[in-house]
Amino acid sequence: MNTAIPKGLSIFDTMLWLNCSRSYIYRLIREGKLELVCRTPPLIDPSSVIGKIGTTFPKVEAVSRSLLDYQVRQDSQNALEV
C-alpha cells in the first residue's frame, strides 16, 4: 500500500523560522499553537508556522504574506529530502 508522505517542517526548520529553541517548539506543540502533520518523525504544519509568525509579527506577515507562505511551504517539501 502506498501512503503519501506528509509535507511539513522539521523541528529544526521550525526552530529557524521562529528563531527559538527546540524545547519552545515542543511547548508550542503541547499548547496547540503549532500543529503536527506527522508524529514520527515530527513534522509541523506549515500553516501553523505562518500563523505563529503572523501573531508574533503582524506587520511582517501582512506585508510579505505570499512570499512567507511560498518559502515556508518550500522548506516543508524539502524536509524529508535532507
C-alpha positions in Angstrom: 0.0 0.0 0.0 1.4 3.4 -1.0 0.8 6.1 1.5 1.7 9.7 0.8 4.5 11.3 2.8 3.1 14.2 4.7 4.5 17.7 3.9 5.7 19.5 7.0 8.6 21.4 8.6 11.1 19.5 10.7 11.7 20.7 14.2 15.0 22.2 13.1 13.4 24.2 10.3 10.7 25.4 12.6 13.3 26.5 15.1 15.0 28.5 12.3 11.7 30.1 11.1 10.6 31.1 14.6 14.1 31.8 15.9 13.6 29.8 19.1 14.8 26.7 20.9 13.8 23.1 20.4 12.1 23.0 23.8 10.0 26.0 22.9 8.8 24.3 19.7 7.7 21.3 21.7 6.0 23.6 24.2 4.1 25.3 21.3 3.0 21.9 20.1 1.8 20.8 23.5 -0.2 24.1 23.9 -1.8 23.6 20.5 -0.2 26.7 18.9 1.7 24.5 16.4 0.0 21.6 14.7 1.7 18.3 13.7 1.1 16.7 10.3 3.1 13.6 11.4 4.3 12.4 14.8 7.2 10.1 13.6 9.2 12.0 12.5 7.6 15.1 14.0 6.6 17.4 11.1 5.0 20.7 11.8 2.1 22.0 9.6 3.5 25.0 7.6 0.2 26.9 8.0 0.6 26.8 11.8 4.1 28.2 11.5 2.9 31.0 9.2 0.1 31.7 11.7 2.5 31.8 14.6 4.7 34.3 12.7 1.6 36.3 11.9 0.6 36.5 15.6 4.1 37.4 16.7 4.9 39.8 13.9 1.6 41.0 12.4 3.2 43.8 10.3 5.8 41.4 8.8 3.1 38.9 8.0 0.8 41.5 6.4 3.5 42.9 4.2 5.0 39.7 3.0 2.3 37.0 3.3 2.7 35.5 -0.2 6.5 35.3 0.0 6.4 34.0 3.5 3.8 31.3 2.5 5.8 30.3 -0.5 9.1 29.9 1.3 7.7 28.1 4.3 6.0 25.6 2.0 9.2 25.1 0.0 11.0 24.2 3.2 8.2 21.8 4.2 8.5 19.9 0.9 12.3 19.5 1.4 12.1 18.4 5.0 12.4 14.7 4.3 14.8 15.0 1.4 17.8 16.1 3.6 
